[in-house]
């Protein structure tokens, strides 16, 4: 990463966003996203839809994101891909004596990335990749509720698509793209079983 996030991450500060006036000049370069962040984002937080966070470098606002609790429904194909390791999101790290119970469940506890946006001048420095790692760590470490996956409604419009970014971060689609939706629901395993040499030989 060179002079990118590797040299910046130790100086990035993440905290709960309380001053929404600071978002008045926020610009990610995606008009629909910026209009929302400068407008209704505050209402989403105040009405308990999500918790918002800022990301700063010194006193400069670099990015914002928001998290919500979620539940993930997986169909038979999703479960088979997870079990066999075909899914890009990896095989869940589940004890062998819990696997039958795990895969029989109709839905799974998750943490949803409700919103994530990086200031346009900071894009290209792997800030987004770093934040996905930080969000995954937050989800693993929180003790309020069970949590097995990350979910996101990735923006997918003619103006901008975040699908490729989330795929690079290990997310996979949870649905077929619908023409009437401007997002694609995606998910990622939080606790991934490590591959063994036997697994690699079978690929």
N, C-alpha and C positions, 0 to 999 in steps of 0.2 A: 504493500500500500504506500510505501515511500513516505511522502510528507502528508499523507491523508490522515485517516482516523487513528492510525497507530500512534502518531505523535500528538494527537489532539485529545484522545479519549480520557487521559488522566486529568485534563483541564476542563472537561465538560461537566456541568452541574445539572442534575435533574431534581426537580422539586414540584410540589403541588401548585398548580396555577391558580392564583387568587385575583391577580390584577388583569382583568380582561381588556382594560384600556391599552395595555401593552401590545395587543393584537391589531390595533388600528392600522399599523403600518406593515403588518405581516404580509409577505408575498412569496408564495410557492411557485408562481408562474402558471398555475392552473386556476382560471377565473372562477369556476363554480366552487372550487374548494376554498379559495380565498374569500369569496363572498360569504360563505357559510361561517368560516372561522372568525371573520370580523363581525358577524351578525348573530345567528342563532346558536352558535357554539355555547355561549354563556347560558342560554336557556336550557340546553341539554344537560348541563352540569347542575344548574339550580333545581331542575326537576328530577334529579336523581337517576338520569339515564346513564351517566358515566362519571368518572373522575378524571379531571384534566391535569396534565403535567406540562411543565416547561422544560426546555433544554437550553442552557446558556453556556456561552464561552466568555469568561469574564462577565461583563454586564450585557453582552449582546445576545439577543434572542436568536437561537439557531433553529429550533424546531419545537413543535408541540405534538402531543399525542394524548389519547384518552382511552381508558379501559373500562370494560363492563364485564360482569359475570354472564355466562352464556351456557347453553347446552347444545351438544352436537349430536345430530341424528346421522347414523351411518347405515347405508343399505347393505345388502348381502355382498355386492361386488366390492364396495369399500372395505368391508371386513376381510374378505378373501385376499385383497391386495395387501392389506396390513399384515395379515398372518403370514403370507408367503414372502413379504419383503419387496413386492413389486412396486408398491406405492412410494413416491419420492419422499414422502414424509417420514418414512422409516417404520420399523416394527416396534410397537409399544413394549416397554420393559415391564412385562407382567409375569409374576411367578407362575411356574408351570401348573401348579395345583389351583390356580385362579383363572387360567385361560378360558375354560369352558364357561365360567360365570361371566367373565369379562366380555367375551364375544356374543353372549346371549342377551346382553343388555340392550334395550331399545334406544338409549341415549346416554351421553357421557358429559361430565362436568367440564367446562372450558372457560378460558379467559378470552374475551373478545377485544381485539384492537378496534375500538369504535372509530377512531380517527388517528391519522398519522400524517404529518406534513413537515417538510424541511424547507427552510427559507431558500429561495432560488439561488442566492449567491453562495450557499453552502452545499449545494447539490454537486455530486461528482466526487465527494470526499468520503464516501462510504458511511456517512452519518446514519442513513436509514438501516444499513446492515447492523451497525453497532446498536441501534435502538431496539431492533428485533431481538438481539441477544440479551439486552438489558430487560426487556419486557418478559422474555421467557424466564429469566432468572427471578424476576419479581413474582411471576406466576408460580414457580416452583417453591419459592421460599414463603409465600403467604400461608398462613395457618388458619384462616377464617373458614375455609371450605375446601372440599376436595377439588382437584383440578388436574385433568389429564391431557388437555389439548389447548392450543391456541386457535382462535378462529378470526376471520376478517371478511368483511364485504369489500373486496378489492375494487376500486373504481375502474370501470372499463367503458369509456366513452370514446367518441370520435376525436375529442380534443386531447384526451390523455388516458392511458391505461397503466395501472399499477400491477397488472397480473404477472408480467414478466419479472418484476422486482420480487414479488412474493414467491414466485416459483424458484428464483435463485436463492431465496432464504429458506427453502425446504418445504414450502406450502404446496398443497395439491388441491385441485378443484373438488368441491363437494356437490356440484350440480353441473348440468349442461347449461352453457350460457343462454340466457333467455333474451329475446329481442326487446321485450318491454322493460327490462331492468338495466340500469346503468352501472350495476356492480356484479361481481361474481363471488359467490361464497366459497371460501377456501379454508383449509385447516392444516395444522402441523402438530405432530406428536411432541409432547413436552418431555416425556421420559422414554428415550429411545434405547432399545436393546442394542448393545454393541455387537457388531458383526464379528464372527469367528472366521478362522481360515477355512473351515468347512463351508460356511456361507459363501465366501468369495469363490471357492472352487465350483459351487453350484450355479453361479451366475452365467 
